[in-house]
Amino acid sequence: MNKMYFFRLMCCALLISSLSESAFALDSYRYLHVTIETPWSIFLFLLIGILAPFVLMAILIWRYSTRYKSEEDHAESQQDPSQQ
């Protein structure tokens, strides 16, 4: 009963929204506020989104590589000289 009510409600909402005048404006440039700066904004957003993981990866590799090298040097200096 509850699922059927939700289905009818969604169908009615879809029908009402498809008949409204603002539904036809979804594909217009004026409704979406597309200007000459839009491609530039999209480019900057994608540039940050794509390059940020690579920058983070480089920082983490640099940080952990120095940590593990110092631990290996410390472990080698702690070994008994007779084992070498």
C-alpha positions as CSV (number, residue, x, y, z in Angstrom):
1,M,0.0,0.0,0.0
2,N,2.8,2.4,0.9
3,K,4.8,1.6,-2.2
4,M,1.8,2.1,-4.4
5,Y,1.1,5.5,-2.9
6,F,4.7,6.6,-3.4
7,F,4.6,5.4,-7.0
8,R,1.4,7.4,-7.7
9,L,2.8,10.4,-6.0
10,M,6.0,10.3,-8.1
11,C,3.9,9.8,-11.3
12,C,1.8,12.8,-10.5
13,A,4.9,14.9,-9.7
14,L,6.5,13.9,-13.0
15,L,3.4,14.7,-15.0
16,I,3.0,18.1,-13.3
17,S,6.6,19.1,-13.8
18,S,6.7,18.0,-17.4
19,L,3.7,20.2,-18.2
20,S,5.1,23.3,-16.6
21,E,6.8,26.0,-18.7
22,S,10.0,25.9,-16.7
23,A,10.6,22.3,-17.8
24,F,11.1,23.4,-21.4
25,A,13.9,25.8,-20.3
26,L,16.2,23.0,-19.1
27,D,18.1,22.9,-22.4
28,S,18.4,26.6,-22.9
29,Y,21.6,28.5,-22.3
30,R,19.9,31.4,-20.6
31,Y,18.4,29.1,-17.9
32,L,21.7,27.4,-17.2
33,H,23.6,30.8,-17.0
34,V,26.2,29.7,-19.5
35,T,28.7,32.5,-20.2
36,I,32.0,32.8,-21.9
37,E,33.7,32.1,-18.6
38,T,32.0,28.7,-18.2
39,P,34.5,26.6,-20.1
40,W,37.4,28.2,-18.2
41,S,35.6,27.5,-14.9
42,I,35.1,23.9,-15.9
43,F,38.7,23.6,-17.0
44,L,40.0,24.9,-13.6
45,F,37.6,22.7,-11.7
46,L,38.8,19.6,-13.6
47,L,42.4,20.6,-13.4
48,I,42.3,20.8,-9.6
49,G,40.3,17.6,-9.4
50,I,42.7,15.7,-11.6
51,L,46.0,17.1,-10.4
52,A,45.3,17.1,-6.6
53,P,45.6,13.3,-6.2
54,F,49.0,13.4,-8.1
55,V,50.3,16.1,-5.9
56,L,49.1,14.3,-2.8
57,M,50.7,11.1,-4.1
58,A,54.1,12.8,-4.7
59,I,54.0,14.3,-1.2
60,L,53.2,11.0,0.5
61,I,55.9,9.1,-1.5
62,W,58.5,11.7,-0.6
63,R,57.5,11.7,3.1
64,Y,57.3,7.9,3.5
65,S,60.5,7.2,1.5
66,T,62.6,9.2,3.9
67,R,60.9,7.6,6.9
68,Y,61.6,4.0,5.7
69,K,65.1,4.8,4.6
70,S,65.9,6.1,8.1
71,E,64.3,3.1,9.7
72,E,66.4,0.7,7.5
73,D,69.6,2.6,8.3
74,H,68.8,2.5,12.0
75,A,68.0,-1.3,11.8
76,E,71.3,-2.0,10.0
77,S,73.3,0.0,12.6
78,Q,71.6,-2.0,15.4
79,Q,72.6,-5.4,13.9
80,D,75.4,-7.4,15.5
81,P,78.7,-6.9,13.6
82,S,79.4,-10.7,13.7
83,Q,76.3,-11.4,11.5
84,Q,77.5,-9.2,8.7
